[in-house]
Amino acid sequence: MTSTSPPISVVDPATGEEIATVPVAGPAEVAAAVDAARAAFPAWWHRGTPARAAAVERFAAMIEANAERLAVLDTRCTGMPISGMRAELREAAARTRRIAHDAFLVLGDSAPASLPGDIHVTHREPYGVVAVITPYNHPALFALQAVAAIAMGNTAVLKPPDQAPLSSLLLGELADECFGPGVLTVATGDGPVTGEALVRHEGVDLVALTGSVAAGLRVLRASAETAVRPVLLELGGKNPIVVCADADVAAAADAAVTGLNLARCLGQSCTSTSRVLVHASVHDAFVDAVAGRFAAMRPGRPLDPDCELGPLVSQRHRRSVLDRIAEGVAAGARVVTGGGSFAGTAFECGAYLEPTLLDGVEPGSPVEQEEIFGPVLSVLTWEDEQEAVRVANGVRYGLSASIYTASLASAQVLARDIQAAMVYVNSPVRACRGFSPTPFKQSGIGDFPGGGLGDLTRYTRTKALHLFGPA
């Protein structure tokens, strides 16, 4: 796909080295991609579920065969450690196989007939052409949202992240082999040019975005100006861990480190638990435990299998995270550990940033309210459960939460009252397959793609069929 716009430079954030350039698809190139998807749609839909599922199974096998190439591409583009990316590609292949299997489970309903011989049923149909826009933190894995749409009979145009488009381009080549031309088209570029053209195109029947709240609002506005159509949004989170007085403090501290996704993606995840609401009686012990764990974590080269911490995705994003830390300090927070580069090491020139623990964070302050998307954990203190719930719910997000307590009664009350799509008791946020929960507030529109049937049904609509017997 060619374009008259200057190409995008793809940079390794660990070294600052340019590793590739990719074209920016403008309105003409996006229109060609949508036209190709529209042309491929009728034949792809009418192949039927068994044939489509078999093609998706072949695609899973091709992901496995190319897993190392895909993992290296994503590591080079994002700086995220290769060990995590390899695990993510294993999950990608497994998830693709689940999509093929679950395609047979997306069924319609029937209703009682009023007269003998009458039949009243519903069945699921694809929308047509689906636009899928994905973020940089899970490039290959999140591209599979397009595969879920394809399994349901849609065709898709995928706009990958401009920071990390290379794995999606390879997946697009593999998709052509498995599905045929036009079923999955990859349009590279940035949001203002390529993304804007895609969500404004009248030939797109459904838009699915994973990104920030700001990006979601832009997509809603742009889409609504040209067409009435569904828009699925998987957006941000400012996810809390609530640590009760009777909690296992060591386990809660481990969860704070694990839940922030430091080793996986340095906090760059919508489900990262970036706030801790800790009971005053265990505050000091908890802060000391987390500070020790943070201080012990060391940076590494992302392609080294033993790398513990990689860089952020770019120097620009690193500066943004540092600005948020400075805002927190200006509002009265105290940096317990971290807050800067790994000075005096070979990593001080990349987009690396120390895991940062902020204590004394005030409810309502910017660092407590806004998604930072980095290795920053804010600690707040509470004394009664109602206060904990009020602070937990006092942000505009509602994606995930964790609760640490030895009391079943406290766990039930807190889980009921905290506004979040996913609540974990005595566990950090983790993948629990088979569920497609619905985000609260500005964390999204539509079911969260968590491995349930909702991952597939979100790309279908319901048609009612009424058959009447002879009079």
ABEGO torsion letter per residue (X at the ends): XBBABBBBBBBBAAAGBBABBBBBBBAAAAAAAAAAAAAAAAAAAAAEAAAAAAAAAAAAAAAAAAAAAAAAAAAAAAGBBAAAAAAAAAAAAAAAAAAAAAAAABBBBBBBBABBGBBBBBBBBBAEBBBBBBBAABAAAAAAAAAAAAAAGBBBBBBBBAABAAAAAAAAAAAAAAAEBGABBBBBEBAAAAAAAAAABAABABBBBBEBAAAAAAAAAAAAAABBBBBBBBBBBBBBBBBBAABBAAAAAAAAAAAAGAAAAGGBBAABBABBBBBAAAAAAAAAAAAAAAAABBBBBAABAABABBBBABAAAAAAAAAAAAAAAAAGBBBABEGBBBBGBAAAABABBBBBBBBGBBBGBAAAABBAGBBBBBBBBBABAAAAAAAAAABABBABBBBBBABAAAAAAAAAABBBABBBBGBBBBBBBGBBBBBBEAAEBEBBBAGBAAAAAAABBBBBBBBBBBX
